[in-house]
Amino acid sequence: MKFGIDRLLADPALLDRLKGQRVALLAHPASVTEDLTHSLDALMGAGLKVSAVFGPQHGVRGDLQDNMMESPDFTDPTYGMPVFSLYGEVRRPSGQSMGTFDTILIDLQDVGCRIYTFVTTLLYVLEAAAKHGKRVWVLDRPNPAGRPIEGLTLLPGWESFVGAGPMPMRHGMTLGEMGAWFIDHFKLDVDYRVIEMEGWQPEAGPGYGWPPERVWINPSPNAANVNMARAYAGTVMLEGTTLSEGRGTTRPLELFGAPDVDAKGVIAEMRRFAPEWLAGCTLRDIWFQPTFHKHVGTLCSGVFIHAEGAGYDHAGFKPWRLQALGFKAIRRLYPDYDLWRDFPYEYVFDKLAIDVINGGPGLREWVDDAAAVAGDLDALAAPDEAAWEEVRTRYLLY
């Protein structure tokens, strides 16, 4: 199969439409061709005039680990064009940076989750392009989490850098498809085009979204593999808790734990409370000691989520419900556990991080309600999931 960047480079007619123009590139370390050439080098080699580069959160170089760690602007040391950070002094493109190009190519590997900030950066670029009369081409890439939908829809008034619009946590779209929905939903007047992939089959195994013949490259420092991408719509919620999500280990966002929980007991309580939410994956109790971040240098008891191997069922795996169940089990076993982390999250200072992540308080309230059962969370989420499935249908390209 071919990703959008590979199709562009292989099609002289597409390249001809860009020649003679000033072209910008929004990219990160995973923006590579099928032979692992970075897209900037490949576009320059194809004779395009790349006049500017933009980087999302974690930077063009992908060197910054955590949230709210800002990247500076700089000059590309090889080609000399300006490199503008969209996670530094600004998160929306400035008028100055928008004046450096005619068409911007967006070549970002996403992981298929609303909170992953590349989704919001896409919206901000589209809004700026509409304002300044620029063209936007998305060089489409797979959604490694595939087509499944899960989670609560972001509520009005809860928009943030991790919540661009009213979609559920796991949206099941590519960035190219999402851009078309943004344009319609926010009524943007922008010259937009998707350079589609060729041969992407998101419902086909064994990849179910990620073609196994393609090398996985971290789109952000803690997105180390496809297992992480599959689990992320659940494990990202750990960022709003006192539990470790595995930062400071070699498998971040694939596990959860803390020094003062018993992982075997947590898994057993998860099985008692909502066994149907454990479908499609295998849970394994582990020990780990983070080298940085939460619980640094402290031995933790943890739960590892294997959305891979013989136990993986793509249709049955529900990462958002699974992680919610982990929180519920801890709340039931340790009623007074200090679970919710109170700190500024992605530049939101007046709301709990777990609520910012979920686009509203619904999940937290369900976890903290001692009388709430699994069906109560299903009753909240299922209508949102069904509504999104209907909304997105007209935008699916594959």
C-alpha positions as a Markdown table, in Angstrom:
| # | Residue | x | y | z |
|---|---|---|---|---|
| 1 | Met | 0.0 | 0.0 | 0.0 |
| 2 | Lys | 1.0 | 3.6 | -0.3 |
| 3 | Phe | 0.6 | 6.5 | 2.1 |
| 4 | Gly | -0.3 | 10.0 | 0.9 |
| 5 | Ile | 3.4 | 11.2 | 0.8 |
| 6 | Asp | 4.3 | 8.2 | -1.4 |
| 7 | Arg | 1.4 | 8.8 | -3.8 |
| 8 | Leu | 2.3 | 12.5 | -4.1 |
| 9 | Leu | 5.9 | 11.7 | -5.0 |
| 10 | Ala | 4.9 | 9.0 | -7.5 |
| 11 | Asp | 2.5 | 11.2 | -9.4 |
| 12 | Pro | 4.1 | 13.8 | -11.7 |
| 13 | Ala | 0.7 | 15.6 | -12.2 |
| 14 | Leu | 0.3 | 16.2 | -8.5 |
| 15 | Leu | 3.9 | 17.4 | -8.1 |
| 16 | Asp | 3.4 | 19.7 | -11.1 |
| 17 | Arg | 0.5 | 21.4 | -9.3 |
| 18 | Leu | 3.0 | 22.4 | -6.5 |
| 19 | Lys | 5.9 | 23.4 | -8.6 |
| 20 | Gly | 6.5 | 27.1 | -8.8 |
| 21 | Gln | 4.6 | 27.6 | -5.5 |
| 22 | Arg | 6.0 | 28.2 | -2.0 |
| 23 | Val | 5.2 | 25.0 | -0.1 |
| 24 | Ala | 5.2 | 24.5 | 3.6 |
| 25 | Leu | 5.3 | 21.2 | 5.4 |
| 26 | Leu | 3.8 | 20.3 | 8.8 |
| 27 | Ala | 5.7 | 17.2 | 10.0 |
| 28 | His | 7.3 | 15.3 | 12.8 |
| 29 | Pro | 9.8 | 12.3 | 13.0 |
| 30 | Ala | 7.3 | 9.8 | 11.7 |
| 31 | Ser | 6.7 | 11.9 | 8.5 |
| 32 | Val | 8.7 | 9.5 | 6.3 |
| 33 | Thr | 8.3 | 7.8 | 2.9 |
| 34 | Glu | 8.1 | 4.1 | 2.4 |
| 35 | Asp | 11.9 | 3.9 | 2.2 |
| 36 | Leu | 12.1 | 5.9 | 5.5 |
| 37 | Thr | 13.3 | 9.1 | 3.8 |
| 38 | His | 12.0 | 12.1 | 5.8 |
| 39 | Ser | 9.3 | 13.9 | 3.9 |
| 40 | Leu | 11.2 | 17.2 | 3.9 |
| 41 | Asp | 14.2 | 15.6 | 2.2 |
| 42 | Ala | 11.9 | 13.7 | -0.2 |
| 43 | Leu | 10.0 | 16.9 | -1.2 |
| 44 | Met | 13.2 | 18.9 | -1.7 |
| 45 | Gly | 14.6 | 16.0 | -3.7 |
| 46 | Ala | 11.5 | 16.1 | -5.9 |
| 47 | Gly | 12.2 | 19.7 | -6.8 |
| 48 | Leu | 9.6 | 21.5 | -4.7 |
| 49 | Lys | 10.3 | 24.9 | -3.1 |
| 50 | Val | 9.7 | 24.1 | 0.5 |
| 51 | Ser | 9.7 | 27.6 | 2.1 |
| 52 | Ala | 8.8 | 26.8 | 5.6 |
| 53 | Val | 8.3 | 23.9 | 8.0 |
| 54 | Phe | 5.9 | 23.6 | 10.9 |
| 55 | Gly | 6.1 | 21.3 | 13.9 |
| 56 | Pro | 3.3 | 20.1 | 16.2 |
| 57 | Gln | 3.5 | 19.2 | 19.9 |
| 58 | His | 6.8 | 17.5 | 20.7 |
| 59 | Gly | 8.4 | 19.3 | 17.9 |
| 60 | Val | 9.6 | 18.5 | 14.3 |
| 61 | Arg | 12.4 | 16.6 | 16.0 |
| 62 | Gly | 10.1 | 14.8 | 18.4 |
| 63 | Asp | 12.5 | 15.5 | 21.2 |
| 64 | Leu | 10.3 | 16.8 | 24.0 |
| 65 | Gln | 8.7 | 14.2 | 26.2 |
| 66 | Asp | 5.9 | 15.6 | 28.3 |
| 67 | Asn | 2.8 | 17.9 | 28.0 |
| 68 | Met | 3.3 | 21.7 | 28.2 |
| 69 | Met | 7.0 | 21.4 | 27.2 |
| 70 | Glu | 7.3 | 23.9 | 24.4 |
| 71 | Ser | 9.4 | 23.8 | 21.3 |
| 72 | Pro | 11.2 | 26.9 | 19.9 |
| 73 | Asp | 11.3 | 28.2 | 16.4 |
| 74 | Phe | 14.6 | 27.7 | 14.6 |
| 75 | Thr | 16.2 | 27.6 | 11.2 |
| 76 | Asp | 16.5 | 24.3 | 9.4 |
| 77 | Pro | 20.3 | 23.5 | 9.5 |
| 78 | Thr | 20.3 | 21.7 | 6.2 |
| 79 | Tyr | 18.0 | 23.8 | 3.9 |
| 80 | Gly | 17.9 | 27.1 | 5.7 |
| 81 | Met | 14.1 | 27.6 | 5.8 |
| 82 | Pro | 12.3 | 28.8 | 9.0 |
| 83 | Val | 10.9 | 26.1 | 11.2 |
| 84 | Phe | 7.8 | 27.3 | 13.1 |
| 85 | Ser | 6.6 | 25.7 | 16.3 |
| 86 | Leu | 2.9 | 25.2 | 16.8 |
| 87 | Tyr | 3.5 | 24.2 | 20.4 |
| 88 | Gly | 5.6 | 27.0 | 21.7 |
| 89 | Glu | 4.9 | 30.7 | 21.9 |
| 90 | Val | 1.8 | 30.0 | 19.8 |
| 91 | Arg | -0.4 | 27.0 | 19.1 |
| 92 | Arg | -2.2 | 28.6 | 16.2 |
| 93 | Pro | -0.2 | 29.7 | 13.1 |
| 94 | Ser | 0.7 | 33.4 | 13.2 |
| 95 | Gly | 0.0 | 35.8 | 10.4 |
| 96 | Gln | 3.8 | 36.1 | 9.9 |
| 97 | Ser | 4.3 | 32.3 | 9.5 |
| 98 | Met | 1.2 | 32.1 | 7.2 |
| 99 | Gly | 2.9 | 34.6 | 4.9 |
| 100 | Thr | 5.7 | 32.2 | 4.1 |
| 101 | Phe | 3.8 | 29.8 | 1.8 |
| 102 | Asp | 1.0 | 29.3 | -0.7 |
| 103 | Thr | 0.2 | 25.6 | 0.0 |
| 104 | Ile | 0.8 | 23.7 | 3.2 |
| 105 | Leu | 1.2 | 19.9 | 3.2 |
| 106 | Ile | 0.2 | 18.2 | 6.4 |
| 107 | Asp | 2.0 | 14.9 | 6.8 |
| 108 | Leu | 1.4 | 13.8 | 10.4 |
| 109 | Gln | 1.0 | 10.3 | 11.7 |
| 110 | Asp | -1.9 | 10.3 | 14.1 |
| 111 | Val | -3.1 | 7.6 | 16.6 |
| 112 | Gly | -6.8 | 8.0 | 16.2 |
| 113 | Cys | -7.8 | 9.7 | 19.5 |
| 114 | Arg | -9.4 | 13.1 | 20.1 |
| 115 | Ile | -7.0 | 14.1 | 22.8 |
| 116 | Tyr | -3.9 | 13.5 | 20.6 |
| 117 | Thr | -3.1 | 17.1 | 19.8 |
| 118 | Phe | -2.3 | 16.7 | 16.1 |
| 119 | Val | -6.1 | 16.6 | 15.6 |
| 120 | Thr | -6.5 | 20.1 | 17.1 |
| 121 | Thr | -3.4 | 21.4 | 15.3 |
| 122 | Leu | -5.1 | 20.3 | 12.0 |
| 123 | Leu | -8.1 | 22.4 | 12.9 |
| 124 | Tyr | -6.0 | 25.4 | 13.8 |
| 125 | Val | -4.1 | 25.2 | 10.5 |
| 126 | Leu | -7.4 | 24.9 | 8.6 |
| 127 | Glu | -8.8 | 28.0 | 10.3 |
| 128 | Ala | -5.7 | 30.0 | 9.7 |
| 129 | Ala | -5.6 | 28.9 | 6.0 |
| 130 | Ala | -9.3 | 30.0 | 5.6 |
| 131 | Lys | -8.4 | 33.4 | 7.1 |
| 132 | His | -5.3 | 33.9 | 5.0 |
| 133 | Gly | -6.5 | 32.3 | 1.7 |
| 134 | Lys | -4.0 | 29.4 | 1.7 |
| 135 | Arg | -4.3 | 25.9 | 0.3 |
| 136 | Val | -4.2 | 22.8 | 2.5 |
| 137 | Trp | -3.3 | 19.4 | 1.3 |
| 138 | Val | -3.3 | 16.5 | 3.8 |
| 139 | Leu | -1.0 | 13.7 | 2.8 |
| 140 | Asp | -3.1 | 11.0 | 4.4 |
| 141 | Arg | -1.8 | 8.3 | 6.7 |
| 142 | Pro | -3.4 | 5.3 | 8.5 |
| 143 | Asn | -5.3 | 5.5 | 11.7 |
| 144 | Pro | -3.5 | 2.7 | 13.5 |
| 145 | Ala | -6.4 | 2.2 | 15.9 |
| 146 | Gly | -8.7 | 1.5 | 13.0 |
| 147 | Arg | -12.4 | 2.3 | 12.6 |
| 148 | Pro | -13.9 | 1.5 | 16.1 |
| 149 | Ile | -15.6 | 4.4 | 17.9 |
| 150 | Glu | -15.7 | 4.8 | 21.7 |
| 151 | Gly | -16.2 | 7.3 | 24.4 |
| 152 | Leu | -18.2 | 10.3 | 25.4 |
| 153 | Thr | -18.7 | 13.2 | 23.0 |
| 154 | Leu | -16.9 | 16.4 | 24.1 |
| 155 | Leu | -19.5 | 18.8 | 25.6 |
| 156 | Pro | -20.1 | 22.4 | 24.5 |
| 157 | Gly | -17.8 | 24.7 | 26.5 |
| 158 | Trp | -15.2 | 22.0 | 27.1 |
| 159 | Glu | -13.1 | 22.7 | 24.0 |
| 160 | Ser | -9.4 | 22.8 | 24.6 |
| 161 | Phe | -6.1 | 21.9 | 22.9 |
| 162 | Val | -7.0 | 18.2 | 23.6 |
| 163 | Gly | -10.6 | 18.7 | 22.5 |
| 164 | Ala | -11.1 | 20.4 | 19.1 |
| 165 | Gly | -14.7 | 19.6 | 18.7 |
| 166 | Pro | -17.7 | 17.4 | 19.5 |
| 167 | Met | -16.4 | 14.0 | 18.8 |
| 168 | Pro | -15.8 | 10.9 | 21.0 |
| 169 | Met | -12.5 | 9.9 | 22.4 |
| 170 | Arg | -11.8 | 7.3 | 19.8 |
| 171 | His | -13.0 | 8.7 | 16.5 |
| 172 | Gly | -12.0 | 6.1 | 13.9 |
| 173 | Met | -11.0 | 8.5 | 11.2 |
| 174 | Thr | -7.8 | 9.5 | 9.4 |
| 175 | Leu | -6.6 | 13.1 | 9.5 |
| 176 | Gly | -7.6 | 13.6 | 5.9 |
| 177 | Glu | -11.1 | 12.5 | 6.7 |
| 178 | Met | -11.2 | 14.6 | 9.9 |
| 179 | Gly | -10.2 | 17.7 | 8.0 |
| 180 | Ala | -13.2 | 17.4 | 5.8 |
| 181 | Trp | -15.5 | 17.1 | 8.8 |
| 182 | Phe | -13.8 | 20.1 | 10.4 |
| 183 | Ile | -14.4 | 22.2 | 7.3 |
| 184 | Asp | -18.1 | 21.3 | 7.3 |
| 185 | His | -18.7 | 21.5 | 11.0 |
| 186 | Phe | -17.0 | 24.8 | 11.5 |
| 187 | Lys | -18.1 | 26.2 | 8.2 |
| 188 | Leu | -14.6 | 27.0 | 6.9 |
| 189 | Asp | -14.0 | 28.4 | 3.4 |
| 190 | Val | -10.7 | 26.8 | 2.5 |
| 191 | Asp | -9.1 | 25.2 | -0.5 |
| 192 | Tyr | -8.7 | 21.7 | 0.8 |
| 193 | Arg | -7.5 | 18.4 | -0.7 |
| 194 | Val | -6.6 | 15.0 | 0.6 |
| 195 | Ile | -3.9 | 13.0 | -1.1 |
| 196 | Glu | -5.5 | 9.6 | -0.3 |
| 197 | Met | -3.7 | 6.4 | 0.6 |
| 198 | Glu | -3.7 | 3.5 | -1.8 |
| 199 | Gly | -4.7 | 0.1 | -0.5 |
| 200 | Trp | -5.5 | 0.9 | 3.1 |
| 201 | Gln | -7.8 | -1.7 | 4.6 |
| 202 | Pro | -8.7 | -0.6 | 8.2 |
| 203 | Glu | -10.9 | -3.6 | 8.9 |
| 204 | Ala | -8.4 | -6.2 | 7.7 |
| 205 | Gly | -6.1 | -8.3 | 9.9 |
| 206 | Pro | -3.5 | -8.6 | 11.2 |
| 207 | Gly | -3.0 | -4.8 | 11.3 |
| 208 | Tyr | -6.6 | -3.6 | 11.7 |
| 209 | Gly | -5.5 | -0.1 | 10.8 |
| 210 | Trp | -1.8 | -0.3 | 10.7 |
| 211 | Pro | -0.3 | -2.1 | 7.7 |
| 212 | Pro | 2.3 | -4.5 | 9.2 |
| 213 | Glu | 4.6 | -4.2 | 6.3 |
| 214 | Arg | 5.2 | -0.6 | 7.2 |
| 215 | Val | 7.8 | 0.4 | 9.8 |
| 216 | Trp | 6.3 | 2.0 | 12.9 |
| 217 | Ile | 8.1 | 5.3 | 13.9 |
| 218 | Asn | 7.1 | 7.1 | 17.1 |
| 219 | Pro | 5.0 | 10.2 | 16.1 |
| 220 | Ser | 5.6 | 11.4 | 19.6 |
| 221 | Pro | 8.2 | 10.2 | 22.2 |
| 222 | Asn | 5.8 | 7.9 | 24.1 |
| 223 | Ala | 4.0 | 6.4 | 21.1 |
| 224 | Ala | 6.3 | 3.5 | 20.8 |
| 225 | Asn | 4.2 | 0.9 | 18.9 |
| 226 | Val | 0.8 | -0.1 | 17.6 |
| 227 | Asn | -0.2 | -1.7 | 21.0 |
| 228 | Met | 0.1 | 1.8 | 22.5 |
| 229 | Ala | -2.0 | 3.3 | 19.7 |
| 230 | Arg | -4.7 | 0.8 | 20.3 |
| 231 | Ala | -4.7 | 1.3 | 24.1 |
| 232 | Tyr | -4.2 | 5.0 | 24.0 |
| 233 | Ala | -7.9 | 6.0 | 23.9 |
| 234 | Gly | -8.1 | 4.6 | 27.5 |
| 235 | Thr | -4.6 | 4.9 | 28.9 |
| 236 | Val | -4.4 | 8.6 | 28.0 |
| 237 | Met | -6.9 | 9.2 | 30.8 |
| 238 | Leu | -4.1 | 8.2 | 33.3 |
| 239 | Glu | -2.6 | 11.6 | 32.6 |
| 240 | Gly | -5.4 | 13.0 | 34.7 |
| 241 | Thr | -4.7 | 10.7 | 37.7 |
| 242 | Thr | -2.1 | 10.0 | 40.3 |
| 243 | Leu | -1.5 | 6.6 | 38.8 |
| 244 | Ser | 1.5 | 6.1 | 36.5 |
| 245 | Glu | 0.8 | 5.6 | 32.8 |
| 246 | Gly | 4.3 | 4.2 | 32.5 |
| 247 | Arg | 6.2 | 7.3 | 31.6 |
| 248 | Gly | 9.8 | 6.7 | 32.6 |
| 249 | Thr | 9.5 | 3.0 | 31.5 |
| 250 | Thr | 10.1 | 1.5 | 28.1 |
| 251 | Arg | 6.3 | 0.9 | 27.6 |
| 252 | Pro | 4.5 | 4.1 | 28.3 |
| 253 | Leu | 0.7 | 4.4 | 27.9 |
| 254 | Glu | 0.4 | 0.6 | 27.7 |
| 255 | Leu | 0.1 | 0.1 | 31.5 |
| 256 | Phe | -1.0 | 1.6 | 34.7 |
| 257 | Gly | -0.1 | 1.3 | 38.3 |
| 258 | Ala | 1.2 | 2.8 | 41.5 |
| 259 | Pro | 3.2 | 1.8 | 44.7 |
| 260 | Asp | 0.1 | 1.6 | 46.8 |
| 261 | Val | -2.2 | -0.7 | 44.7 |
| 262 | Asp | -2.3 | -4.4 | 44.3 |
| 263 | Ala | -2.4 | -5.1 | 40.5 |
| 264 | Lys | -3.7 | -8.7 | 40.9 |
| 265 | Gly | -6.5 | -7.5 | 43.2 |
| 266 | Val | -7.3 | -4.7 | 40.7 |
| 267 | Ile | -7.5 | -7.1 | 37.8 |
| 268 | Ala | -9.7 | -9.5 | 39.9 |
| 269 | Glu | -12.1 | -6.6 | 40.8 |
| 270 | Met | -12.3 | -5.5 | 37.1 |
| 271 | Arg | -13.3 | -9.1 | 36.2 |
| 272 | Arg | -16.0 | -9.1 | 38.9 |
| 273 | Phe | -17.4 | -5.7 | 38.1 |
| 274 | Ala | -17.6 | -5.7 | 34.3 |
| 275 | Pro | -16.1 | -8.8 | 32.7 |
| 276 | Glu | -17.6 | -7.9 | 29.3 |
| 277 | Trp | -15.3 | -4.8 | 29.2 |
| 278 | Leu | -12.2 | -7.1 | 29.3 |
| 279 | Ala | -12.9 | -8.5 | 25.9 |
| 280 | Gly | -10.3 | -8.4 | 23.1 |
| 281 | Cys | -7.2 | -8.0 | 25.2 |
| 282 | Thr | -5.1 | -9.7 | 27.8 |
| 283 | Leu | -4.2 | -8.1 | 31.2 |
| 284 | Arg | -1.0 | -9.0 | 32.9 |
| 285 | Asp | 0.1 | -7.9 | 36.4 |
| 286 | Ile | 3.6 | -6.5 | 36.4 |
| 287 | Trp | 6.2 | -4.6 | 38.5 |
| 288 | Phe | 7.9 | -1.4 | 37.3 |
| 289 | Gln | 10.0 | 1.5 | 38.5 |
| 290 | Pro | 9.7 | 4.7 | 36.6 |
| 291 | Thr | 13.0 | 6.5 | 35.9 |
| 292 | Phe | 11.2 | 9.8 | 35.7 |
| 293 | His | 7.7 | 11.3 | 36.0 |
| 294 | Lys | 5.1 | 10.0 | 38.5 |
| 295 | His | 6.4 | 7.7 | 41.2 |
| 296 | Val | 10.0 | 8.1 | 40.0 |
| 297 | Gly | 12.4 | 5.6 | 41.5 |
| 298 | Thr | 9.6 | 3.8 | 43.3 |
| 299 | Leu | 8.6 | 0.2 | 42.8 |
| 300 | Cys | 5.0 | 0.1 | 41.4 |
| 301 | Ser | 2.5 | -2.7 | 41.0 |
| 302 | Gly | 0.9 | -2.4 | 37.7 |
| 303 | Val | -1.4 | -3.8 | 35.0 |
| 304 | Phe | -0.2 | -4.2 | 31.4 |
| 305 | Ile | -2.7 | -4.1 | 28.6 |
| 306 | His | -1.9 | -6.4 | 25.7 |
| 307 | Ala | -4.0 | -5.4 | 22.7 |
| 308 | Glu | -2.0 | -7.7 | 20.5 |
| 309 | Gly | -1.2 | -11.4 | 20.0 |
| 310 | Ala | -3.6 | -14.3 | 20.1 |
| 311 | Gly | -5.9 | -12.7 | 22.7 |
| 312 | Tyr | -6.6 | -9.6 | 20.6 |
| 313 | Asp | -10.0 | -9.1 | 19.1 |
| 314 | His | -10.2 | -5.8 | 17.2 |
| 315 | Ala | -13.9 | -5.5 | 17.3 |
| 316 | Gly | -14.2 | -6.5 | 20.9 |
| 317 | Phe | -11.5 | -4.4 | 22.4 |
| 318 | Lys | -12.8 | -1.3 | 24.2 |
| 319 | Pro | -9.8 | 0.7 | 25.6 |
| 320 | Trp | -11.9 | 3.6 | 27.0 |
| 321 | Arg | -14.2 | 1.3 | 29.0 |
| 322 | Leu | -11.3 | -0.9 | 30.0 |
| 323 | Gln | -9.4 | 2.0 | 31.6 |
| 324 | Ala | -12.6 | 3.4 | 33.2 |
| 325 | Leu | -13.0 | -0.1 | 34.7 |
| 326 | Gly | -9.5 | 0.1 | 36.1 |
| 327 | Phe | -10.4 | 3.4 | 37.8 |
| 328 | Lys | -13.6 | 1.9 | 39.1 |
| 329 | Ala | -11.9 | -1.2 | 40.5 |
| 330 | Ile | -9.4 | 1.0 | 42.4 |
| 331 | Arg | -12.2 | 3.2 | 43.7 |
| 332 | Arg | -14.1 | 0.1 | 44.9 |
| 333 | Leu | -11.0 | -1.5 | 46.5 |
| 334 | Tyr | -9.6 | 1.8 | 48.0 |
| 335 | Pro | -12.6 | 4.1 | 48.4 |
| 336 | Asp | -10.5 | 7.0 | 49.7 |
| 337 | Tyr | -7.7 | 6.7 | 47.1 |
| 338 | Asp | -6.4 | 10.1 | 45.9 |
| 339 | Leu | -7.1 | 9.2 | 42.3 |
| 340 | Trp | -7.7 | 12.5 | 40.4 |
| 341 | Arg | -4.7 | 14.7 | 39.7 |
| 342 | Asp | -5.2 | 18.4 | 40.3 |
| 343 | Phe | -2.8 | 20.4 | 38.1 |
| 344 | Pro | -2.9 | 22.5 | 34.9 |
| 345 | Tyr | -3.5 | 20.3 | 31.9 |
| 346 | Glu | -2.8 | 21.5 | 28.4 |
| 347 | Tyr | -3.2 | 25.1 | 29.3 |
| 348 | Val | -6.6 | 24.6 | 31.1 |
| 349 | Phe | -6.2 | 25.9 | 34.7 |
| 350 | Asp | -9.8 | 25.9 | 36.0 |
| 351 | Lys | -11.0 | 22.3 | 35.4 |
| 352 | Leu | -9.8 | 18.9 | 36.6 |
| 353 | Ala | -7.4 | 17.2 | 34.2 |
| 354 | Ile | -9.5 | 14.1 | 34.0 |
| 355 | Asp | -12.5 | 16.2 | 32.9 |
| 356 | Val | -10.5 | 18.1 | 30.3 |
| 357 | Ile | -9.3 | 14.8 | 28.9 |
| 358 | Asn | -12.9 | 13.5 | 28.7 |
| 359 | Gly | -14.5 | 16.7 | 27.5 |
| 360 | Gly | -16.8 | 16.8 | 30.5 |
| 361 | Pro | -17.2 | 15.3 | 34.0 |
| 362 | Gly | -19.3 | 12.3 | 33.1 |
| 363 | Leu | -16.6 | 9.6 | 33.4 |
| 364 | Arg | -15.2 | 10.9 | 36.7 |
| 365 | Glu | -18.7 | 11.2 | 38.2 |
| 366 | Trp | -19.4 | 7.6 | 37.2 |
| 367 | Val | -16.1 | 6.3 | 38.8 |
| 368 | Asp | -16.8 | 8.2 | 42.0 |
| 369 | Asp | -20.5 | 7.1 | 42.3 |
| 370 | Ala | -20.4 | 4.1 | 44.5 |
| 371 | Ala | -23.9 | 3.0 | 43.3 |
| 372 | Ala | -23.0 | 3.3 | 39.6 |
| 373 | Val | -22.8 | 0.1 | 37.6 |
| 374 | Ala | -21.3 | -0.7 | 34.2 |
| 375 | Gly | -24.6 | -0.2 | 32.4 |
| 376 | Asp | -24.8 | 3.4 | 33.6 |
| 377 | Leu | -21.6 | 4.3 | 31.7 |
| 378 | Asp | -22.8 | 2.4 | 28.7 |
| 379 | Ala | -26.0 | 4.4 | 28.8 |
| 380 | Leu | -24.0 | 7.6 | 28.7 |
| 381 | Ala | -21.6 | 6.6 | 26.0 |
| 382 | Ala | -23.6 | 4.4 | 23.6 |
| 383 | Pro | -25.8 | 7.2 | 22.2 |
| 384 | Asp | -22.8 | 9.4 | 21.6 |
| 385 | Glu | -21.0 | 6.6 | 19.8 |
| 386 | Ala | -24.0 | 5.8 | 17.6 |
| 387 | Ala | -24.4 | 9.5 | 16.7 |
| 388 | Trp | -20.8 | 9.9 | 15.7 |
| 389 | Glu | -20.9 | 6.8 | 13.6 |
| 390 | Glu | -23.7 | 8.3 | 11.6 |
| 391 | Val | -22.0 | 11.8 | 11.4 |
| 392 | Arg | -18.7 | 10.5 | 10.1 |
| 393 | Thr | -20.1 | 8.2 | 7.4 |
| 394 | Arg | -20.1 | 10.8 | 4.7 |
| 395 | Tyr | -16.4 | 11.7 | 5.3 |
| 396 | Leu | -14.9 | 8.2 | 5.1 |
| 397 | Leu | -12.6 | 7.8 | 2.2 |
| 398 | Tyr | -11.6 | 4.1 | 2.6 |
